Amino acid sequence: MEKRATPSGPKLRLWLKRIGFWGFIFFLVKGLAWLILGYYLMK
C-alpha cells in the first residue's frame, strides 16, 4: 500500500494555486504561439 501525503493546510493550497496560475499562463502563451506560427506558415 502507498502512503499518501495529507494536505498540510493553507500552505499546500497556496502552492497549488500558484502552480495552477503559472500553468495556465504557460499553456495560454504556448497555444497563442502555435496559432500565430500556423497563421504565418499558411499565409
mmCIF entry with sequence, helices, sheets and N, C-alpha, C, O atoms, coordinates in Angstrom:
data_MODEL
# 
_entry.id   MODEL 
# 
_entity.id                         1 
_entity.type                       polymer 
_entity.pdbx_number_of_molecules   1 
# 
_entity_poly.entity_id                      1 
_entity_poly.type                           'polypeptide(L)' 
_entity_poly.nstd_linkage                   no 
_entity_poly.nstd_monomer                   no 
_entity_poly.pdbx_seq_one_letter_code       MEKRATPSGPKLRLWLKRIGFWGFIFFLVKGLAWLILGYYLMK 
_entity_poly.pdbx_seq_one_letter_code_can   MEKRATPSGPKLRLWLKRIGFWGFIFFLVKGLAWLILGYYLMK 
_entity_poly.pdbx_strand_id                 A 
# 
loop_
_entity_poly_seq.entity_id 
_entity_poly_seq.num 
_entity_poly_seq.mon_id 
_entity_poly_seq.hetero 
1 1  MET n 
1 2  GLU n 
1 3  LYS n 
1 4  ARG n 
1 5  ALA n 
1 6  THR n 
1 7  PRO n 
1 8  SER n 
1 9  GLY n 
1 10 PRO n 
1 11 LYS n 
1 12 LEU n 
1 13 ARG n 
1 14 LEU n 
1 15 TRP n 
1 16 LEU n 
1 17 LYS n 
1 18 ARG n 
1 19 ILE n 
1 20 GLY n 
1 21 PHE n 
1 22 TRP n 
1 23 GLY n 
1 24 PHE n 
1 25 ILE n 
1 26 PHE n 
1 27 PHE n 
1 28 LEU n 
1 29 VAL n 
1 30 LYS n 
1 31 GLY n 
1 32 LEU n 
1 33 ALA n 
1 34 TRP n 
1 35 LEU n 
1 36 ILE n 
1 37 LEU n 
1 38 GLY n 
1 39 TYR n 
1 40 TYR n 
1 41 LEU n 
1 42 MET n 
1 43 LYS n 
# 
_struct_asym.id          A 
_struct_asym.entity_id   1 
# 
_struct_conf.conf_type_id            HELX_P 
_struct_conf.id                      HELX_P1 
_struct_conf.pdbx_PDB_helix_id       AA1 
_struct_conf.beg_label_comp_id       PRO 
_struct_conf.beg_label_asym_id       A 
_struct_conf.beg_label_seq_id        10 
_struct_conf.pdbx_beg_PDB_ins_code   ? 
_struct_conf.end_label_comp_id       MET 
_struct_conf.end_label_asym_id       A 
_struct_conf.end_label_seq_id        42 
_struct_conf.pdbx_end_PDB_ins_code   ? 
_struct_conf.beg_auth_comp_id        PRO 
_struct_conf.beg_auth_asym_id        A 
_struct_conf.beg_auth_seq_id         10 
_struct_conf.end_auth_comp_id        MET 
_struct_conf.end_auth_asym_id        A 
_struct_conf.end_auth_seq_id         42 
_struct_conf.pdbx_PDB_helix_class    1 
_struct_conf.details                 ? 
_struct_conf.pdbx_PDB_helix_length   33 
# 
_struct_conf_type.id          HELX_P 
_struct_conf_type.criteria    ? 
_struct_conf_type.reference   ? 
# 
loop_
_atom_site.group_PDB 
_atom_site.id 
_atom_site.type_symbol 
_atom_site.label_atom_id 
_atom_site.label_alt_id 
_atom_site.label_comp_id 
_atom_site.label_asym_id 
_atom_site.label_entity_id 
_atom_site.label_seq_id 
_atom_site.pdbx_PDB_ins_code 
_atom_site.Cartn_x 
_atom_site.Cartn_y 
_atom_site.Cartn_z 
_atom_site.occupancy 
_atom_site.B_iso_or_equiv 
_atom_site.pdbx_formal_charge 
_atom_site.auth_seq_id 
_atom_site.auth_comp_id 
_atom_site.auth_asym_id 
_atom_site.auth_atom_id 
_atom_site.pdbx_PDB_model_num 
ATOM 1   N N  . MET A 1 1  ? 0.836  -1.192 0.000   1.00 0.00 ? 1  MET A N  1 
ATOM 2   C CA . MET A 1 1  ? 0.000  0.000  0.000   1.00 0.00 ? 1  MET A CA 1 
ATOM 3   C C  . MET A 1 1  ? 0.877  1.252  0.000   1.00 0.00 ? 1  MET A C  1 
ATOM 4   O O  . MET A 1 1  ? 1.924  1.303  0.646   1.00 0.00 ? 1  MET A O  1 
ATOM 5   N N  . GLU A 1 2  ? 0.424  2.241  -0.732  1.00 0.00 ? 2  GLU A N  1 
ATOM 6   C CA . GLU A 1 2  ? 1.146  3.506  -0.780  1.00 0.00 ? 2  GLU A CA 1 
ATOM 7   C C  . GLU A 1 2  ? 0.651  4.443  0.305   1.00 0.00 ? 2  GLU A C  1 
ATOM 8   O O  . GLU A 1 2  ? -0.534 4.477  0.638   1.00 0.00 ? 2  GLU A O  1 
ATOM 9   N N  . LYS A 1 3  ? 1.580  5.192  0.841   1.00 0.00 ? 3  LYS A N  1 
ATOM 10  C CA . LYS A 1 3  ? 1.184  6.218  1.808   1.00 0.00 ? 3  LYS A CA 1 
ATOM 11  C C  . LYS A 1 3  ? 0.952  7.514  1.041   1.00 0.00 ? 3  LYS A C  1 
ATOM 12  O O  . LYS A 1 3  ? 1.799  7.953  0.263   1.00 0.00 ? 3  LYS A O  1 
ATOM 13  N N  . ARG A 1 4  ? -0.193 8.109  1.271   1.00 0.00 ? 4  ARG A N  1 
ATOM 14  C CA . ARG A 1 4  ? -0.492 9.371  0.606   1.00 0.00 ? 4  ARG A CA 1 
ATOM 15  C C  . ARG A 1 4  ? -0.242 10.524 1.564   1.00 0.00 ? 4  ARG A C  1 
ATOM 16  O O  . ARG A 1 4  ? -0.602 10.471 2.740   1.00 0.00 ? 4  ARG A O  1 
ATOM 17  N N  . ALA A 1 5  ? 0.379  11.556 1.036   1.00 0.00 ? 5  ALA A N  1 
ATOM 18  C CA . ALA A 1 5  ? 0.633  12.740 1.861   1.00 0.00 ? 5  ALA A CA 1 
ATOM 19  C C  . ALA A 1 5  ? -0.675 13.495 2.050   1.00 0.00 ? 5  ALA A C  1 
ATOM 20  O O  . ALA A 1 5  ? -1.407 13.759 1.096   1.00 0.00 ? 5  ALA A O  1 
ATOM 21  N N  . THR A 1 6  ? -0.945 13.829 3.284   1.00 0.00 ? 6  THR A N  1 
ATOM 22  C CA . THR A 1 6  ? -2.159 14.593 3.556   1.00 0.00 ? 6  THR A CA 1 
ATOM 23  C C  . THR A 1 6  ? -1.871 16.073 3.355   1.00 0.00 ? 6  THR A C  1 
ATOM 24  O O  . THR A 1 6  ? -0.782 16.542 3.685   1.00 0.00 ? 6  THR A O  1 
ATOM 25  N N  . PRO A 1 7  ? -2.824 16.803 2.821   1.00 0.00 ? 7  PRO A N  1 
ATOM 26  C CA . PRO A 1 7  ? -2.609 18.242 2.618   1.00 0.00 ? 7  PRO A CA 1 
ATOM 27  C C  . PRO A 1 7  ? -2.288 18.937 3.935   1.00 0.00 ? 7  PRO A C  1 
ATOM 28  O O  . PRO A 1 7  ? -2.943 18.699 4.950   1.00 0.00 ? 7  PRO A O  1 
ATOM 29  N N  . SER A 1 8  ? -1.293 19.781 3.909   1.00 0.00 ? 8  SER A N  1 
ATOM 30  C CA . SER A 1 8  ? -0.876 20.458 5.140   1.00 0.00 ? 8  SER A CA 1 
ATOM 31  C C  . SER A 1 8  ? -1.485 21.854 5.235   1.00 0.00 ? 8  SER A C  1 
ATOM 32  O O  . SER A 1 8  ? -0.801 22.817 5.582   1.00 0.00 ? 8  SER A O  1 
ATOM 33  N N  . GLY A 1 9  ? -2.755 21.952 4.929   1.00 0.00 ? 9  GLY A N  1 
ATOM 34  C CA . GLY A 1 9  ? -3.476 23.202 5.132   1.00 0.00 ? 9  GLY A CA 1 
ATOM 35  C C  . GLY A 1 9  ? -3.239 24.252 4.067   1.00 0.00 ? 9  GLY A C  1 
ATOM 36  O O  . GLY A 1 9  ? -3.024 23.931 2.898   1.00 0.00 ? 9  GLY A O  1 
ATOM 37  N N  . PRO A 1 10 ? -3.280 25.513 4.481   1.00 0.00 ? 10 PRO A N  1 
ATOM 38  C CA . PRO A 1 10 ? -3.226 26.629 3.530   1.00 0.00 ? 10 PRO A CA 1 
ATOM 39  C C  . PRO A 1 10 ? -1.909 26.742 2.766   1.00 0.00 ? 10 PRO A C  1 
ATOM 40  O O  . PRO A 1 10 ? -1.879 27.290 1.664   1.00 0.00 ? 10 PRO A O  1 
ATOM 41  N N  . LYS A 1 11 ? -0.823 26.231 3.339   1.00 0.00 ? 11 LYS A N  1 
ATOM 42  C CA . LYS A 1 11 ? 0.468  26.308 2.651   1.00 0.00 ? 11 LYS A CA 1 
ATOM 43  C C  . LYS A 1 11 ? 0.427  25.526 1.333   1.00 0.00 ? 11 LYS A C  1 
ATOM 44  O O  . LYS A 1 11 ? 0.856  26.038 0.299   1.00 0.00 ? 11 LYS A O  1 
ATOM 45  N N  . LEU A 1 12 ? -0.077 24.306 1.363   1.00 0.00 ? 12 LEU A N  1 
ATOM 46  C CA . LEU A 1 12 ? -0.184 23.489 0.163   1.00 0.00 ? 12 LEU A CA 1 
ATOM 47  C C  . LEU A 1 12 ? -1.183 24.098 -0.812  1.00 0.00 ? 12 LEU A C  1 
ATOM 48  O O  . LEU A 1 12 ? -0.947 24.120 -2.020  1.00 0.00 ? 12 LEU A O  1 
ATOM 49  N N  . ARG A 1 13 ? -2.282 24.584 -0.291  1.00 0.00 ? 13 ARG A N  1 
ATOM 50  C CA . ARG A 1 13 ? -3.317 25.179 -1.137  1.00 0.00 ? 13 ARG A CA 1 
ATOM 51  C C  . ARG A 1 13 ? -2.773 26.396 -1.891  1.00 0.00 ? 13 ARG A C  1 
ATOM 52  O O  . ARG A 1 13 ? -3.059 26.570 -3.075  1.00 0.00 ? 13 ARG A O  1 
ATOM 53  N N  . LEU A 1 14 ? -1.998 27.228 -1.214  1.00 0.00 ? 14 LEU A N  1 
ATOM 54  C CA . LEU A 1 14 ? -1.387 28.396 -1.846  1.00 0.00 ? 14 LEU A CA 1 
ATOM 55  C C  . LEU A 1 14 ? -0.416 27.964 -2.944  1.00 0.00 ? 14 LEU A C  1 
ATOM 56  O O  . LEU A 1 14 ? -0.385 28.561 -4.020  1.00 0.00 ? 14 LEU A O  1 
ATOM 57  N N  . TRP A 1 15 ? 0.378  26.925 -2.671  1.00 0.00 ? 15 TRP A N  1 
ATOM 58  C CA . TRP A 1 15 ? 1.343  26.411 -3.645  1.00 0.00 ? 15 TRP A CA 1 
ATOM 59  C C  . TRP A 1 15 ? 0.621  25.896 -4.887  1.00 0.00 ? 15 TRP A C  1 
ATOM 60  O O  . TRP A 1 15 ? 1.047  26.166 -6.010  1.00 0.00 ? 15 TRP A O  1 
ATOM 61  N N  . LEU A 1 16 ? -0.470 25.155 -4.689  1.00 0.00 ? 16 LEU A N  1 
ATOM 62  C CA . LEU A 1 16 ? -1.221 24.628 -5.827  1.00 0.00 ? 16 LEU A CA 1 
ATOM 63  C C  . LEU A 1 16 ? -1.848 25.747 -6.643  1.00 0.00 ? 16 LEU A C  1 
ATOM 64  O O  . LEU A 1 16 ? -1.887 25.664 -7.870  1.00 0.00 ? 16 LEU A O  1 
ATOM 65  N N  . LYS A 1 17 ? -2.337 26.785 -5.991  1.00 0.00 ? 17 LYS A N  1 
ATOM 66  C CA . LYS A 1 17 ? -2.901 27.922 -6.723  1.00 0.00 ? 17 LYS A CA 1 
ATOM 67  C C  . LYS A 1 17 ? -1.833 28.606 -7.563  1.00 0.00 ? 17 LYS A C  1 
ATOM 68  O O  . LYS A 1 17 ? -2.088 28.990 -8.704  1.00 0.00 ? 17 LYS A O  1 
ATOM 69  N N  . ARG A 1 18 ? -0.640 28.759 -7.002  1.00 0.00 ? 18 ARG A N  1 
ATOM 70  C CA . ARG A 1 18 ? 0.446  29.409 -7.733  1.00 0.00 ? 18 ARG A CA 1 
ATOM 71  C C  . ARG A 1 18 ? 0.834  28.583 -8.957  1.00 0.00 ? 18 ARG A C  1 
ATOM 72  O O  . ARG A 1 18 ? 1.004  29.132 -10.046 1.00 0.00 ? 18 ARG A O  1 
ATOM 73  N N  . ILE A 1 19 ? 0.973  27.275 -8.788  1.00 0.00 ? 19 ILE A N  1 
ATOM 74  C CA . ILE A 1 19 ? 1.308  26.395 -9.906  1.00 0.00 ? 19 ILE A CA 1 
ATOM 75  C C  . ILE A 1 19 ? 0.194  26.427 -10.951 1.00 0.00 ? 19 ILE A C  1 
ATOM 76  O O  . ILE A 1 19 ? 0.465  26.456 -12.151 1.00 0.00 ? 19 ILE A O  1 
ATOM 77  N N  . GLY A 1 20 ? -1.050 26.422 -10.496 1.00 0.00 ? 20 GLY A N  1 
ATOM 78  C CA . GLY A 1 20 ? -2.185 26.467 -11.421 1.00 0.00 ? 20 GLY A CA 1 
ATOM 79  C C  . GLY A 1 20 ? -2.197 27.741 -12.238 1.00 0.00 ? 20 GLY A C  1 
ATOM 80  O O  . GLY A 1 20 ? -2.461 27.706 -13.440 1.00 0.00 ? 20 GLY A O  1 
ATOM 81  N N  . PHE A 1 21 ? -1.913 28.869 -11.598 1.00 0.00 ? 21 PHE A N  1 
ATOM 82  C CA . PHE A 1 21 ? -1.881 30.152 -12.298 1.00 0.00 ? 21 PHE A CA 1 
ATOM 83  C C  . PHE A 1 21 ? -0.785 30.161 -13.349 1.00 0.00 ? 21 PHE A C  1 
ATOM 84  O O  . PHE A 1 21 ? -1.030 30.510 -14.504 1.00 0.00 ? 21 PHE A O  1 
ATOM 85  N N  . TRP A 1 22 ? 0.430  29.776 -12.954 1.00 0.00 ? 22 TRP A N  1 
ATOM 86  C CA . TRP A 1 22 ? 1.548  29.791 -13.903 1.00 0.00 ? 22 TRP A CA 1 
ATOM 87  C C  . TRP A 1 22 ? 1.387  28.723 -14.979 1.00 0.00 ? 22 TRP A C  1 
ATOM 88  O O  . TRP A 1 22 ? 1.806  28.920 -16.119 1.00 0.00 ? 22 TRP A O  1 
ATOM 89  N N  . GLY A 1 23 ? 0.782  27.593 -14.621 1.00 0.00 ? 23 GLY A N  1 
ATOM 90  C CA . GLY A 1 23 ? 0.495  26.572 -15.625 1.00 0.00 ? 23 GLY A CA 1 
ATOM 91  C C  . GLY A 1 23 ? -0.482 27.082 -16.662 1.00 0.00 ? 23 GLY A C  1 
ATOM 92  O O  . GLY A 1 23 ? -0.310 26.836 -17.856 1.00 0.00 ? 23 GLY A O  1 
ATOM 93  N N  . PHE A 1 24 ? -1.514 27.797 -16.213 1.00 0.00 ? 24 PHE A N  1 
ATOM 94  C CA . PHE A 1 24 ? -2.496 28.391 -17.120 1.00 0.00 ? 24 PHE A CA 1 
ATOM 95  C C  . PHE A 1 24 ? -1.828 29.406 -18.044 1.00 0.00 ? 24 PHE A C  1 
ATOM 96  O O  . PHE A 1 24 ? -2.055 29.390 -19.254 1.00 0.00 ? 24 PHE A O  1 
ATOM 97  N N  . ILE A 1 25 ? -1.004 30.287 -17.476 1.00 0.00 ? 25 ILE A N  1 
ATOM 98  C CA . ILE A 1 25 ? -0.315 31.303 -18.278 1.00 0.00 ? 25 ILE A CA 1 
ATOM 99  C C  . ILE A 1 25 ? 0.607  30.634 -19.301 1.00 0.00 ? 25 ILE A C  1 
ATOM 100 O O  . ILE A 1 25 ? 0.652  31.048 -20.460 1.00 0.00 ? 25 ILE A O  1 
ATOM 101 N N  . PHE A 1 26 ? 1.342  29.604 -18.876 1.00 0.00 ? 26 PHE A N  1 
ATOM 102 C CA . PHE A 1 26 ? 2.263  28.903 -19.772 1.00 0.00 ? 26 PHE A CA 1 
ATOM 103 C C  . PHE A 1 26 ? 1.531  28.313 -20.971 1.00 0.00 ? 26 PHE A C  1 
ATOM 104 O O  . PHE A 1 26 ? 1.944  28.512 -22.113 1.00 0.00 ? 26 PHE A O  1 
ATOM 105 N N  . PHE A 1 27 ? 0.427  27.575 -20.708 1.00 0.00 ? 27 PHE A N  1 
ATOM 106 C CA . PHE A 1 27 ? -0.281 26.937 -21.808 1.00 0.00 ? 27 PHE A CA 1 
ATOM 107 C C  . PHE A 1 27 ? -1.031 27.942 -22.669 1.00 0.00 ? 27 PHE A C  1 
ATOM 108 O O  . PHE A 1 27 ? -1.221 27.708 -23.863 1.00 0.00 ? 27 PHE A O  1 
ATOM 109 N N  . LEU A 1 28 ? -1.464 29.063 -22.083 1.00 0.00 ? 28 LEU A N  1 
ATOM 110 C CA . LEU A 1 28 ? -2.090 30.122 -22.862 1.00 0.00 ? 28 LEU A CA 1 
ATOM 111 C C  . LEU A 1 28 ? -1.093 30.703 -23.858 1.00 0.00 ? 28 LEU A C  1 
ATOM 112 O O  . LEU A 1 28 ? -1.405 30.842 -25.041 1.00 0.00 ? 28 LEU A O  1 
ATOM 113 N N  . VAL A 1 29 ? 0.095  31.040 -23.386 1.00 0.00 ? 29 VAL A N  1 
ATOM 114 C CA . VAL A 1 29 ? 1.125  31.608 -24.254 1.00 0.00 ? 29 VAL A CA 1 
ATOM 115 C C  . VAL A 1 29 ? 1.553  30.587 -25.305 1.00 0.00 ? 29 VAL A C  1 
ATOM 116 O O  . VAL A 1 29 ? 1.734  30.930 -26.474 1.00 0.00 ? 29 VAL A O  1 
ATOM 117 N N  . LYS A 1 30 ? 1.713  29.337 -24.886 1.00 0.00 ? 30 LYS A N  1 
ATOM 118 C CA . LYS A 1 30 ? 2.114  28.279 -25.816 1.00 0.00 ? 30 LYS A CA 1 
ATOM 119 C C  . LYS A 1 30 ? 1.071  28.104 -26.920 1.00 0.00 ? 30 LYS A C  1 
ATOM 120 O O  . LYS A 1 30 ? 1.420  27.992 -28.095 1.00 0.00 ? 30 LYS A O  1 
ATOM 121 N N  . GLY A 1 31 ? -0.206 28.082 -26.541 1.00 0.00 ? 31 GLY A N  1 
ATOM 122 C CA . GLY A 1 31 ? -1.279 27.941 -27.524 1.00 0.00 ? 31 GLY A CA 1 
ATOM 123 C C  . GLY A 1 31 ? -1.326 29.111 -28.486 1.00 0.00 ? 31 GLY A C  1 
ATOM 124 O O  . GLY A 1 31 ? -1.490 28.921 -29.692 1.00 0.00 ? 31 GLY A O  1 
ATOM 125 N N  . LEU A 1 32 ? -1.184 30.316 -27.964 1.00 0.00 ? 32 LEU A N  1 
ATOM 126 C CA . LEU A 1 32 ? -1.186 31.502 -28.833 1.00 0.00 ? 32 LEU A CA 1 
ATOM 127 C C  . LEU A 1 32 ? 0.012  31.490 -29.778 1.00 0.00 ? 32 LEU A C  1 
ATOM 128 O O  . LEU A 1 32 ? -0.107 31.880 -30.939 1.00 0.00 ? 32 LEU A O  1 
ATOM 129 N N  . ALA A 1 33 ? 1.160  31.046 -29.285 1.00 0.00 ? 33 ALA A N  1 
ATOM 130 C CA . ALA A 1 33 ? 2.353  30.976 -30.134 1.00 0.00 ? 33 ALA A CA 1 
ATOM 131 C C  . ALA A 1 33 ? 2.129  30.009 -31.294 1.00 0.00 ? 33 ALA A C  1 
ATOM 132 O O  . ALA A 1 33 ? 2.526  30.306 -32.420 1.00 0.00 ? 33 ALA A O  1 
ATOM 133 N N  . TRP A 1 34 ? 1.503  28.861 -31.043 1.00 0.00 ? 34 TRP A N  1 
ATOM 134 C CA . TRP A 1 34 ? 1.222  27.898 -32.105 1.00 0.00 ? 34 TRP A CA 1 
ATOM 135 C C  . TRP A 1 34 ? 0.231  28.458 -33.117 1.00 0.00 ? 34 TRP A C  1 
ATOM 136 O O  . TRP A 1 34 ? 0.378  28.237 -34.319 1.00 0.00 ? 34 TRP A O  1 
ATOM 137 N N  . LEU A 1 35 ? -0.782 29.185 -32.634 1.00 0.00 ? 35 LEU A N  1 
ATOM 138 C CA . LEU A 1 35 ? -1.752 29.789 -33.550 1.00 0.00 ? 35 LEU A CA 1 
ATOM 139 C C  . LEU A 1 35 ? -1.092 30.834 -34.445 1.00 0.00 ? 35 LEU A C  1 
ATOM 140 O O  . LEU A 1 35 ? -1.354 30.885 -35.647 1.00 0.00 ? 35 LEU A O  1 
ATOM 141 N N  . ILE A 1 36 ? -0.244 31.657 -33.862 1.00 0.00 ? 36 ILE A N  1 
ATOM 142 C CA . ILE A 1 36 ? 0.456  32.684 -34.641 1.00 0.00 ? 36 ILE A CA 1 
ATOM 143 C C  . ILE A 1 36 ? 1.402  32.034 -35.644 1.00 0.00 ? 36 ILE A C  1 
ATOM 144 O O  . ILE A 1 36 ? 1.466  32.451 -36.800 1.00 0.00 ? 36 ILE A O  1 
ATOM 145 N N  . LEU A 1 37 ? 2.133  31.020 -35.206 1.00 0.00 ? 37 LEU A N  1 
ATOM 146 C CA . LEU A 1 37 ? 3.049  30.307 -36.093 1.00 0.00 ? 37 LEU A CA 1 
ATOM 147 C C  . LEU A 1 37 ? 2.288  29.679 -37.263 1.00 0.00 ? 37 LEU A C  1 
ATOM 148 O O  . LEU A 1 37 ? 2.702  29.798 -38.416 1.00 0.00 ? 37 LEU A O  1 
ATOM 149 N N  . GLY A 1 38 ? 1.178  29.011 -36.958 1.00 0.00 ? 38 GLY A N  1 
ATOM 150 C CA . GLY A 1 38 ? 0.360  28.404 -38.012 1.00 0.00 ? 38 GLY A CA 1 
ATOM 151 C C  . GLY A 1 38 ? -0.182 29.434 -38.978 1.00 0.00 ? 38 GLY A C  1 
ATOM 152 O O  . GLY A 1 38 ? -0.229 29.188 -40.183 1.00 0.00 ? 38 GLY A O  1 
ATOM 153 N N  . TYR A 1 39 ? -0.592 30.586 -38.466 1.00 0.00 ? 39 TYR A N  1 
ATOM 154 C CA . TYR A 1 39 ? -1.120 31.655 -39.311 1.00 0.00 ? 39 TYR A CA 1 
ATOM 155 C C  . TYR A 1 39 ? -0.066 32.126 -40.306 1.00 0.00 ? 39 TYR A C  1 
ATOM 156 O O  . TYR A 1 39 ? -0.356 32.285 -41.492 1.00 0.00 ? 39 TYR A O  1 
ATOM 157 N N  . TYR A 1 40 ? 1.159  32.350 -39.825 1.00 0.00 ? 40 TYR A N  1 
ATOM 158 C CA . TYR A 1 40 ? 2.207  32.846 -40.712 1.00 0.00 ? 40 TYR A CA 1 
ATOM 159 C C  . TYR A 1 40 ? 2.710  31.778 -41.680 1.00 0.00 ? 40 TYR A C  1 
ATOM 160 O O  . TYR A 1 40 ? 3.152  32.111 -42.780 1.00 0.00 ? 40 TYR A O  1 
ATOM 161 N N  . LEU A 1 41 ? 2.652  30.520 -41.299 1.00 0.00 ? 41 LEU A N  1 
ATOM 162 C CA . LEU A 1 41 ? 3.069  29.457 -42.216 1.00 0.00 ? 41 LEU A CA 1 
ATOM 163 C C  . LEU A 1 41 ? 2.045  29.242 -43.326 1.00 0.00 ? 41 LEU A C  1 
ATOM 164 O O  . LEU A 1 41 ? 2.414  28.895 -44.448 1.00 0.00 ? 41 LEU A O  1 
ATOM 165 N N  . MET A 1 42 ? 0.762  29.446 -43.026 1.00 0.00 ? 42 MET A N  1 
ATOM 166 C CA . MET A 1 42 ? -0.290 29.242 -44.027 1.00 0.00 ? 42 MET A CA 1 
ATOM 167 C C  . MET A 1 42 ? -0.463 30.456 -44.939 1.00 0.00 ? 42 MET A C  1 
ATOM 168 O O  . MET A 1 42 ? -1.106 30.358 -45.985 1.00 0.00 ? 42 MET A O  1 
ATOM 169 N N  . LYS A 1 43 ? 0.087  31.561 -44.562 1.00 0.00 ? 43 LYS A N  1 
ATOM 170 C CA . LYS A 1 43 ? -0.069 32.814 -45.303 1.00 0.00 ? 43 LYS A CA 1 
ATOM 171 C C  . LYS A 1 43 ? 0.571  32.755 -46.672 1.00 0.00 ? 43 LYS A C  1 
ATOM 172 O O  . LYS A 1 43 ? 0.524  33.733 -47.418 1.00 0.00 ? 43 LYS A O  1 
# 
